Amino acid sequence: MDITSLSTSLSRQSVQQSASLQVQKMAMDGAKEQGADLARMMESTRAITDPALGSRVDILA
């Protein structure tokens, strides 16, 4: 293998690795955003104040 083809091959691998890392970073950032959104959504839900609410079904109505 000559120097030029070796250099081209190494350069191509470097570019592919950089692109792969950028895609992985984007995926991680998206997952972090989704996790933060889920945490905010769970915090915004209210707890049921009446513990008996939903424990009985009126079948005679």
N, C-alpha and C positions, 0 to 999 in steps of 0.2 A: 504494500500500500504506500503510495507516495505522500508527500507532505501536504499537498493541496487537498487531496481527498480526505485525509485525516483531519485537517483543519476544518473543512466543510462539515464533516460528520460531527465533530465535537461542538461546533457552533450550532448545528441543528439540534443536537441533544440539549444544549444549554437553553435554547429558545423554547423547546418543548417542555423542559422542566420548569422554566419561569411561567409559562402559560398554565401549566398544571397547578402550580402553587397559587396563582391568581384565582383560578376557578375554585380551588379548595377554600381560599380565604373568603370568597364571595359566598360560598355555601355555608361556612361557619358564621359569617355575619348575618345571613338570613335566618339561620337557626337561633342565634342569640336574640334577634328581633322577635321571632315568633315566641320564644320562651318568655321574653319580657312582656309581650302583649298578653300572653296567657296568664302571667302572674298579675298584671293589672286587671284583667277581666275577672279573675278569681277574687281579687280584693274588692272589686266593685259590687259583688253579689251580696245580698243581705241574708243574714241568718233568719230562719223562721222564728218569730217571737212566741208563737203559741205552740207548745210541744204536742198538743193533741190534734193540731191541724193536720189533716190528711191521714189520720190513723183510723178513722171510722168511715164507713160507707153507708149512706141512707138508702136502703133498698126498698123502702115502703113508699117513697115519694112518687 
